[in-house]
Amino acid sequence: MCGIAGFYQTSFDYTQNQKWHERLEKMKDSLKRRGPNEQDVILYPHAGLAHTRLAIIDLVKGHQPMTKTEGQRHCTIVYNGELYNTAQLRQKLSSYPVLWQTNSDTEVILNGYFFCGTAFFQELNGIFAFAIYDSQEDVLLLCRDRLGVKPLFYQQVAEEVIFGSEQKALFAAGISPVLKADGWGEILGLGPARTPGHGVFYDMKEVLPGHYLSIQGKQIRDNIYWQLQAKPHEDTYTDTVQIVAALVEDSVERQMISDVPICTFLSGGLDSSLVSAICARKLAKEGKQLHTFSFDFVDNDKNFQANSFQSSLDRPFVELMVKHIGSQHTYLECTNQKQADYLYKAVDARDLPCMADVESSLLYFCSQVAQHNRVALTGECADEIFGGYPWFHQPAALQRHHFPWSYQMDARTALLRDDFLNEVDLEAYAQQAYDNTIAATPRLEGETGLEARRREIAYLNVVWFMATLLNRMDRTSMYSGLEARVPFADHRILEYVYNVPWEMKCHNGHTKSLLQGTGRNLLPLEVLYRKKSPYPKTYDPAYESLLRNRLLEVLAYANSPLLDIVDVKKVHTFLDTPSDYGRPWFGQLMAGPQMMAYLLQINYWMTKYKL
C-alpha cells in the first residue's frame, strides 16, 4: 500500500516556479507513514504527482510515479492498493504491444489505461485509489475501488484541483481546514460514520466508491464504472452455498499474493477463523506456516462481563483455532494507558474524531503487528454482507426508519449546548442521510414486505457501517505501514450475496449460514457456530476513571474548544453517573466510556485544526 497526492490546473506552468515542487514535497511528506519504503514526485506544466511507497509487490522495480511514454504522449500514474487479478489482466493485454518493465500491478493499470482507456477500470479486481495524468489529453483521472476500501480526497480551489489519500495531504498543500454546519452534522449527527463522498471539512470531497473523476481544464466529470444491482436469485440453497464457498476461497487465496510474508488477524470468530484457515491450508501446501495475531486488553479475563452483544472472551476460541490450523501465534494486549494515549494518535491517523477506543486500540495493535509483517488479511465486512449484526434480526430494528446502529439521537445530543443545537439540526441531518440511502437502494421491481426491508438494511450496512469499518482499518493499519487486506470486500461476493434471499442467508435460523457452509470442513464446530462477538473492548473500570479525569481537565480549562459545543453541567452530570449512559450510541460497543473518549477526540481535533 501507499500514499498518493497531487494537483492539476491549466492556467499556468507549475515547472516555472520552485515553490510548486516544494509544495508537492510537503504533500508527499505528509503521507510518509503510508509508504515508508520509497518516496518521489514528478512535476508537469499542468500537473504534479506525489507517491510514498509501502513495497509489497516487485520490491525492486515497482517505483512510482510510474510513466509510460510513446512519442509525445506521457501517461504517469500514482497508485495506492493491490490488484488481485494481475495475472489475468497481463494476459488480457498480451494482444497489445506492451513491453513489460516490471512485475507490478501498477504497470498493469498504466498499460491498461494507455491501450484501452478508462474502460479498463471495469476490469480491475482489487482495493485501490489512483491518479493518472495523460499529457496528450491534458487530463487528470482519479479512480477509487468499487467498495471504497482505499481513500481518495480532493478539493477544487478556483481553477485548481488538489487531491490526496488523506485530508492531511490537502492541508499540506495550503488548504485551510474549515468546519461549517454540515461538517458538524457529520461529526455529531452521523459520526464516526461519514456520508459517502463527504470530506467533513468545508468544500472537501472524496471520490465515491466505484467512480472515477475526469478532470480536464476547469471541468470535473464524475463517472460511474460500477454500482451494486438487484437481480433475481435463481440458485438452489445447495448451489448457493457452493458458489459462496468458491468465491470466498478464491478471494482469500488471491489476496495472499505478496512478495513479503503475510499474516492474519485471528479473533476466534467465524469470519477471521475462516480467512485464517484458508490461508494456513494454502501455505501448508507450500511448506510454510501462517503467522496469526489476536487482540485483547490487560486483565480482561478478570474484568470481563458477558452481555447480549459480547457473550464470551475471544481467547479460548483463538487457542482452539491456533491448534487447529497450526499457526505461529502472537497474543497482543493493550493497557489502559496505551488505549487512552492512542486516542489522539487515532485522530492524527484519521484526520477526524473516529471510533474512540475501538479505533485507538486497533491503531496500537497494528503498530505491533507491523513490527513482524507488512501484509495482514482480516475478517472485516462479513457481517455487513452476510447479515451478522443484531439489527438484521431484531423486529424493532427492522421497523424503525433510522440508522439501526444509531437510532436514538438523544444519546448524541444529551450533552450538547442548547444554542449549538438550535444552529445545527443534527436529527434532521441524520434523517436526510438515511432517507437518501433508502431511496437509492437497488431493489427488484415489485419487491415488498420484510424481504424488501432486509434489502434496505443490507444496503445501509454496505454504504455506511461497512464503509466506517473499512476507513478504520485503512487508517489504523497504514499509519504504521501495514497493509490490511479484506477478502470479504470482494465485489464479486457482494454482488452475489446481496441478491440471495434472507431464508438462505439465515438458513434454518443460523446467522451467516452461507459462511458456516463454507467453513464446515475447515473449522471446529465450536468456532463454526460461535455466537457473534464483536471487536473486543476493555471492561476495566480503571480505564473509565482515566477517561473521566482527562475529560474533567478539559472542562476545567477555559480555552478548551470543546466548551463551544457541550453543556458543562450536563457533562458533569454524565460523568457522575456514567452508568445511566450505558446503551450503545453507535454500533454494539460505543456506550458511556466511548462517549467520553469521543469528546476527548473532538477537543483534540478542534485544537489541532483550530476549528
C-alpha angles and dihedrals in degrees: 000000000000148000124255133192142158150126142242139197137142102213098090144359116275092196093065095073128047091215091077092056089049090050091052090050090054091052090049092048091052089064100044093115089063091054115022097163104066138359133188144152138207127201127204127179090261104022144038125199128191131188139186115192136215099190113225106136124040094000094194107041105025094096120152149246083055121197134195116197131193117167108312093341118102121181117186127186135194111191138187116190148036132277117216097194098050095129093052092048093050088054091048090054093050091097090064126074094259118162103196115217099176143018092237128123087226090070090048091059092044094051091041091057093040093057104024105028125216092329086079090069089075089062095060120107110187149063113291153137119192144165125214124190114199109196095193093058092029088226133140118210123198115190134180132192122262098259098033097246091149119050127231123177129186142174133193114222112184103308096340129092117206122190142178145161089251135025090247090069090060091049089051087057090060103267112143117227109241127176124202135174095287089051090056088047088058095046100041104019100043107007139163080028118069133207109257109263094012115123093193092224115091114281093357118128139178127223106253120243111267092019137105128197122223109203117189124160107321095336127098114193119193112211129189115216096168138018135168115260135196114235135170113265111224103166122108119245092255092051091045092055091049093048092048091048091051092048094048095046092046092049093049093047092047090052092053090071108118142133089222128055117277132215136187137226107239121192098163091248124124097261103048091037091055092050091047094048093052091048093047092050093051094045092048089059087057092048093253134124125228119235112219132187132200129192132218142138131262111270093002089136088063099042102036117127117190116228140168091275100041111029100167144020118257099227101082091051092045090053090050092051095045089055092044097052098028096233129166099246136199121194111210123195132188126211126220090250094051092047092051095043092050091057088085094041087054089058089049089052097045098033085224140064104277143175093325114222091351084069102032092055092048089050089055093046092050090052088057095046090050089064088067108027140020096204128051130176117213139190095236121141099026094106093051094048100037099037102253102147123095092242090067088064109029113097091213092054091049091052097049117091096214136081101296093219096052109022098137105078092181088070086065101037100041094091100040129103116261093230090053091051090050090058098042118042098205095175093054091045093053093043092052091051089051094047092049091054094047090051090052095048111128106236141165119259110265094011110150144156128029095340090055091048092050089052088055091050090049092051092047089053094050096046098041119012097036091045090053092053092045090053089050092049094048097048098041093049100039092049086072098036094258120140110218115196124199112204094183089059091075110131091222090060093047094047091053102039094044088068098043111109117249093244087066096042088053099028113184089353095299112139111232091004091165091062091043087056090052092051099042094105095032107050139052112256091244090061096036092059099030113137112251113273116186129219107308125256133189120264094192110126088209089070091057090049090051092053092045092055092048092050091048088055090053092050091049093054109088094209097052106128089214088074088070091069109024131069105235095208092051091049092049090052089050092050091051092053108023092156088072086066094055100125117096114256096193124024119324104310111036106098135126101331091043091053089055089049092047091053090050089051092049091051092049091046094050090049094048095050096033092237 
